[in-house]
């Protein structure tokens, strides 16, 4: 549905209106930042780009950005939420496991042409 594979065992967290008819989708993953980056490098067959070293943020483009009809470029962003000061992104589902996700996946799907 989103046009890219979802990391195995990743859990859907929420989707948000990004504006201009776009949505973005968040998934929590128990896998490490490095494992997720390597997974998406393999399945998307591209190198991607390290945007920030701390906190680790990696982006993969999955479509062309049209500023006239898109709020965000289509892509997959991997963010490292685990550090010396953070145990990870809190799982919004009370009592669910894991209690915190060390890594978050954000997907902005390709918008179909109108």
Buried (B, 14 or more C-beta within 10 A) or exposed (E): EBEBEBBEEBBEBEEEEBEEEBBBBBBBBBBBBEBBBEBBBEBBEEEBEEEEEEEBBBBBBBBEBEEEEBBBBBBBBBBBBBEEEEEBBBBEEEEEEBEBBBBBBBBBBBBEEE
